Amino acid sequence: MISACRVCDSNELELAIDLGQQPWCNHFLKESELGREPFYPLRVVYCHACSTAQLDYTVPKEVMFGDHTYLSGVTRSLSAHFRGVAETTLADYFAGRDAASISVLDIGSNDGTQLKHFQALGCRVLGVEPSKATAALANAAGVPTLQRYFNAELARELDQRFQIVNAAGVFFHLEELHSAADGIGLVLAEDGVFVVQFLYMKSIADNLAFDQIYHEHLLYYNLRTIEVLLNRHGMALFDAYLSPIHGGSMIASVAHAGRRPASARLEQLRRAEDDSGANALATYRELARRMALMKETNLAYLRRCKDEGKVVFGMGAPVKGNTMLNYFGVGTQYIDVLVEKNPLRDGLYSPGMHIPVVMEDALAAPPDVYYVLAWNFKREILANNQHLLARGVEFYFPVNPKEA
């Protein structure tokens, strides 16, 4: 258990949300492993000093990221989002510069999907990815990738400055948070831009998307709280916008302190965050209350499907879906299989609830209901399955974000 805030070192921490004992939700199991996986506390605590929400228990990074099965390139929506980030970053902050003169470092680069888009624009790229399998996929695809954890030590080894440093869905994962932040300061060029893409806690609360709380996500940032961390390491936000990806992610741009003035849209986002009370403990307490009600609503729906003899499959096997399934206590008593596109999960079982994973192209027939765990790709899923909707297959979204 942590005794001090991960961001500001204060010991003024208070329990805000308790999801009980849960397995590491990205550990999809072989049949021989069923029932033998460890469980860990999954609790969110609130720091009264800096308002940062964070987990109070750390599953070691070597357990979580040594060989995980998440692939960025599986969904078209995410790849399209990454293309937009690459194009916008160059157009907004490096207009007129020859792309060949711009080097990009991606921290937690996964299978290289984000860097492929920078490559296509003419930039020089380097990825850092701790997972052996995904780093190998990136290198095989022509994206130079180091299979390492990023921290200050690696930054010093690189001995290189980058005009763009990117971290997509990574900056809230970091066990070595302050070492990594120091490392970013070391590798970021004087006029460089650090693009940090993170799940926005205000959107998580607004959308009741509590399933985005899991052991890989050690921190849950709003703008005000991530600024505490950045300022501590000599960096500052200067621009940001809210993207619909993953149900509401903040795409924030960071520079060395004093290098770039804050944009009008960043100031507007700060004001909206302050006015909403997003950084108050009461907001997290209310989220916990709404989660309990959501559990009852979903269990009632699944019981009704069972009573009516309907066949229910899970749509997608995302990590966050396992938080939801374990918190609800939903296993094969309600959901027969989880249907996936990611081949790294073929034939495995979901952690905790042990629902078998099958590939979408291997299905003999569709179910009566798809319980959509990959709700953050709602538009893509509905667009791809018009033929099933026409046949009367129901798609049930337990989370319905305002923008998805």
Secondary structure, 3 states (H helix, E strand, C coil): CCCCCCCCCCCCEEEEEEEEEEECCCCCECHHHCCCCCEEEEEEEEECCCCCEEECCCCCHHHHHCCCCCCHHHCHHHHHHHHHHHHHHHHHHCCCCCHHHCEEEEECCCCCHHHHHHHHCCCEEEEECCCHHHHHHHHHCCCCEECCCCCHHHHHHHCCCEEEEEEECCCCCCCCHHHHHHHHHHHEEEEEEEEEEEECHHHHHHHCCHHHCCCCCCEECCHHHHHHHHHHCCEEEEEEEEECHHHCEEEEEEEECCCCCCCHHHHHHHHHHHHHCCCCHHHHHHHHHHHHHHHHHHHHHHHHHHHCCCCEEEECCCHHHHHHHHHHCCCCCCCCCEEECCHHHCCCECCCCCCEEEEHHHCCCCCCEEEECCHHHHHHHHHHCHHHHHCCCEEECCCCCCCC
